[in-house]
Amino acid sequence: MRLPLAFLFVALALSLATPGCKEKKKVEAKPGELTPDQKEKLRQNAAKAYGQIVKDYPDSPYAAEAKLRLEALKPPTQKK
């Protein structure tokens, strides 16, 4: 009876000590700052909104500004 219990404790200790089993650390932002994931999500949402303006209102004076902002939101590798 004691052997299975001892085996369980040893197995548990080894599983906790295994270096590859740790969870990925989350990036913590300082108060008032955004995490990289939050920044990327905001960039994607802005690009979607500006794209919608260009698509739905191409003759609007705001479309030219939306195109400029879309270009600025592209990563450096995708810029013309």
C-alpha atoms as one frame of an Amber mdcrd trajectory, in Angstrom:
protein
   0.000   0.000   0.000   2.816   2.418   0.780   4.658   1.659  -2.458   1.986
   3.138  -4.758   1.700   6.202  -2.564   5.474   6.721  -2.576   5.519   6.205
  -6.344   2.821   8.845  -6.723   4.845  11.392  -4.742   8.008  10.652  -6.745
   6.135  10.925 -10.047   4.590  14.210  -8.967   7.944  15.628  -7.873   9.576
  14.626 -11.168   6.775  16.112 -13.236   7.066  19.425 -11.422  10.854  19.466
 -11.799  10.839  18.820 -15.556  12.129  21.968 -17.294   9.938  21.680 -20.410
   6.661  21.622 -18.513   6.582  25.232 -17.444   3.876  27.484 -18.775   4.805
  30.252 -21.159   5.329  33.516 -19.308   2.797  36.208 -20.029   4.118  39.620
 -20.852   3.083  41.977 -18.120   2.513  45.604 -18.989   3.008  48.469 -16.619
  -0.144  50.302 -15.595  -1.251  52.504 -18.449   0.767  50.583 -21.058  -0.354
  47.952 -23.548   1.111  44.507 -24.043   2.478  43.647 -27.511  -0.593  41.454
 -28.100  -2.923  44.330 -27.256  -0.983  46.673 -29.550  -1.211  44.192 -32.413
  -4.948  43.747 -31.887  -5.455  47.525 -31.954  -3.362  47.774 -35.140  -5.476
  45.074 -36.810  -8.731  46.736 -35.756  -7.561  50.139 -37.015  -6.467  48.674
 -40.349  -9.841  46.971 -40.714 -11.715  50.208 -39.967  -9.610  52.311 -42.358
  -9.988  49.650 -45.050 -13.742  49.739 -44.605 -13.783  53.520 -45.054 -11.762
  53.251 -48.265 -14.031  50.481 -49.556 -17.399  51.988 -48.612 -16.661  55.673
 -49.225 -13.968  55.902 -51.939 -15.047  59.413 -53.004 -15.095  60.784 -49.472
 -12.428  63.299 -48.446 -11.722  60.957 -45.547 -10.763  58.103 -47.876  -7.451
  59.751 -48.785  -6.571  60.112 -45.092  -7.630  56.502 -44.449  -5.321  55.302
 -47.260  -2.390  57.175 -45.722  -3.083  55.703 -42.315  -3.431  52.212 -43.787
  -0.007  52.582 -45.391   1.455  53.741 -42.058  -0.026  50.725 -40.251   1.670
  48.197 -42.527   4.750  46.483 -41.127   8.013  47.836 -42.617   8.491  44.701
 -44.750   5.138  45.242 -46.513   5.492  48.937 -47.264   6.041  49.946 -50.886
